[in-house]
Amino acid sequence: MHLKDFIRETLIQIVEGVSLAQKEITNRGGNVNPTGVGFTKDGQNTAYNHAIPQDVHFDIVLAQVEGSGVESGIGVFLGSFGIGSKAKSDAQNASTSKIQFTIPLMLPPGNSVR
């Protein structure tokens, strides 16, 4: 799987999961990602009329495969060893790199607590 596809699908799945959870939890009297709350983050008091931004942390291993009979490219490891290339031969070389980054994400707002 390409890195861009992995990031896109991960963020979409998070937002869709939160949205589905909000419906279920609201029906039970709870509130996911409420609006109109104050909070302290990194030692600073903050108030948001919207929901609180969340950081999505990624820690990803990328693999690049080259060799005879291999469609080369860079992909994300999924499972024990998945490199997103189509191998046609055992004669190949793979190298890996690890990257870490954070993407701020505004989740769908819940109900206001005000």
TABEL-V773342 format. One record per residue. SS is DSSP state (2 for helix, 1 for strand, 0 for the rest). PSI is psi in whole degrees, 0 to 359 (none if undefined). OMEGA is omega in degrees with one decimal (999 if undefined). Layout:
((SS & PSI & OMEGA) (SS & PSI & OMEGA))
//
This chain:
((0 & 136 & 178.4) (0 & 150 & -178.8) (2 & 315 & -178.0) (2 & 322 & 178.6) (2 & 320 & 178.7) (2 & 314 & -179.9) (2 & 312 & -180.0) (2 & 309 & -177.9) (2 & 323 & 178.6) (2 & 311 & -179.0) (2 & 320 & 177.8) (2 & 315 & -178.9) (2 & 323 & 177.6) (2 & 311 & -178.4) (2 & 316 & 178.6) (2 & 320 & 178.2) (2 & 317 & 178.2) (2 & 317 & -179.6) (2 & 315 & 177.9) (2 & 319 & 179.4) (2 & 322 & 179.3) (2 & 315 & -179.1) (2 & 314 & -178.6) (2 & 316 & -175.5) (2 & 323 & 176.7) (2 & 321 & 177.2) (2 & 340 & -179.7) (0 & 9 & 176.8) (0 & 5 & 178.6) (0 & 182 & -178.0) (0 & 115 & 179.0) (0 & 127 & 178.4) (0 & 59 & -176.2) (0 & 153 & 176.1) (1 & 166 & 177.1) (0 & 36 & -179.8) (1 & 153 & 172.5) (1 & 150 & 179.8) (1 & 166 & 176.2) (1 & 127 & 177.2) (1 & 129 & -178.8) (0 & 38 & 177.2) (0 & 6 & -178.0) (1 & 130 & 176.5) (1 & 132 & -176.5) (1 & 146 & 173.6) (1 & 133 & 178.8) (1 & 133 & 171.3) (0 & 333 & 176.3) (0 & 190 & 178.2) (0 & 166 & -178.6) (0 & 128 & 176.7) (0 & 143 & 179.6) (1 & 147 & 174.8) (1 & 128 & 174.1) (1 & 115 & -177.5) (1 & 130 & 177.1) (1 & 137 & 175.3) (1 & 97 & -165.3) (1 & 141 & 172.3) (1 & 125 & 177.5) (1 & 147 & 177.5) (1 & 140 & 173.2) (1 & 129 & -177.0) (1 & 134 & 175.8) (1 & 146 & 176.6) (1 & 177 & -179.6) (0 & 135 & 178.0) (0 & 19 & -178.7) (1 & 133 & 170.9) (0 & 106 & -172.7) (0 & 157 & 178.1) (1 & 178 & 179.4) (1 & 136 & 179.3) (1 & 171 & -178.8) (1 & 137 & 173.6) (0 & 128 & 172.6) (0 & 127 & -176.7) (0 & 206 & -174.7) (0 & 322 & 178.0) (0 & 92 & 176.4) (0 & 121 & -172.3) (0 & 6 & 174.3) (0 & 27 & 175.8) (0 & 162 & -179.9) (0 & 107 & -177.8) (1 & 136 & 176.6) (0 & 359 & -176.3) (0 & 157 & 177.1) (0 & 349 & -178.4) (0 & 91 & -179.3) (1 & 158 & 176.3) (1 & 138 & 178.5) (1 & 137 & 173.5) (1 & 149 & -177.4) (1 & 154 & 174.7) (1 & 145 & 178.6) (1 & 133 & 176.8) (1 & 149 & 176.4) (1 & 137 & 176.7) (1 & 167 & -178.4) (1 & 139 & 176.4) (1 & 120 & 174.6) (1 & 140 & -177.3) (1 & 127 & 174.1) (0 & 111 & -179.9) (0 & 162 & 177.8) (0 & 134 & -176.6) (0 & 143 & 174.3) (0 & 201 & 179.3) (0 & 152 & 177.9) (1 & 140 & 176.8) (0 & 359 & 179.5) (0 & none & 999))
//
